[in-house]
Amino acid sequence: MTLAIYPRGMYFEEFSVGQEMQTAARTITETDIVNFAGLSGDFNFIHTNAEAAKQTAYGQRIAHGMLVASIATGLAVQQGFIDGTTLAFRELTWKFSQPVFIGDTIQVQIKIMATKAIPKMGGGLVTFEARVVNQHNEVVHKGEWKMLMQSKVRNNVI
């Protein structure tokens, strides 16, 4: 039995430089931090010890940077434009600009910066500028994602 895949994402040819998208918003919870600590093994006190974190410059626990980066990519998938048409997440350049606290609500603003056809790979490379903003519209994380996206031609979509 073969399972059919029905991608809802955009194909390489549908991306254009300058195009912008925005994801839905999501609130970071204590459960997110606890689960990520267990998954990653990163139990650094700044994430998991409320009393010790009070003594830091932040005055409270902060979310793991990689947790926020992971949630950002998940929000992009949920938005649909890369769901099912991504062949590979090839490169990540990322800056943690500000802390994300328990209770902060984040969303991702995305802009297409470049496209490069790579026919031998069945699609092309799309460079996304991603900016994670909190509920105050402050940029808390930012960077570039380079993803290999499927071609319409290879997949007989056109």
Stockholm file with secondary structure:
# STOCKHOLM 1.0

chainA/1-158         MTLAIYPRGMYFEEFSVGQEMQTAARTITETDIVNFAGLSGDFNFIHTNAEAAKQTAYGQRIAHGMLVASIATGLAVQQGFIDGTTLAFRELTWKFSQPVFIGDTIQVQIKIMATKAIPKMGGGLVTFEARVVNQHNEVVHKGEWKMLMQSKVRNNVI
#=GR chainA/1-158 SS CCCCCCCCSCCGGGCCTTCEEECCCEECCHHHHHHHHHHHCCCCHHHHCHHHHTTSTTSSCBCCHHHHHHHHHHHHHHHSTTTTTEEEEEEEEEEECSCCBTTCEEEEEEEEEEEEEEGGGTEEEEEEEEEEECTTCCEEEEEEEEEEEECTTTTTCC
#=GC SS_cons         CCCCCCCCSCCGGGCCTTCEEECCCEECCHHHHHHHHHHHCCCCHHHHCHHHHTTSTTSSCBCCHHHHHHHHHHHHHHHSTTTTTEEEEEEEEEEECSCCBTTCEEEEEEEEEEEEEEGGGTEEEEEEEEEEECTTCCEEEEEEEEEEEECTTTTTCC
//
